[in-house]
Amino acid sequence: MLETERLILRRWKESDAENLFEYAKDPDVGPIAGWPPHQSVEESLDVIRNVFNGPEAYAICLKTDNKAIGAIELKLNGHTDMTDRDDACELGYWLGKPFWGRGIVPEAAREMLRHAFEELGMQKVWCGYYDGNLKSKRVQEKCGFRYQWTTEGVDVPLMHEKRTGHVNLMTKEDWHRLKYQTAEPALYAKSAGN
């Protein structure tokens, strides 16, 4: 389990199926990320058992009620097509629509990046989004990912279509530089007698 100021990132449980279905059935959520809306609680349960079962797959939960409102995962070597290295992974995420616009995914993503670089020994974290998914693009910009390339005609098998995909990267060096920049003002405030 990982924690931030407002969030708990924890392993998925079968009892999360109803909450998952509540948000994953929304046609504004899955398709833009490359998967169709869920059709039943049973489908959501199947996803918990067979998709959200990776070693670094977490439910995004508010501390206030610990209910799953989205998903975030570090997809390790063997579960991503972005890398074949054991010291690199791919960050993926989505959030239920009622919670959009509150900075929840950037908060969760920053904690996952900390976990990746400081606890899992990752050297690189890749992240991508499909053309038109401006919310995902914005999350990656806010977190400090750097643009790498764009690919036309990317297969999106669950949607039976091809799309344009954009790929971004954060290295361990980037992470330490950003962490230092973020921490610096607080250090100056303390040294000024605060």
Secondary structure, DSSP 8 states (H G I E B T S, - for coil): -EE-SSEEEE---GGGHHHHHHHHT-TTTHHHHTS----SHHHHHHHHHHTTTSTTEEEEEETTT--EEEEEEEE-TTS-SS---TTEEEEEEEE-GGGTTSSHHHHHHHHHHHIIIIIS--SEEEEEEETT-HHHHHHHHHHT-EEEEEEEEEEEGGGTEEEEEEEEEEEHHHHHHHHHHHHHHHHHHHHTT-
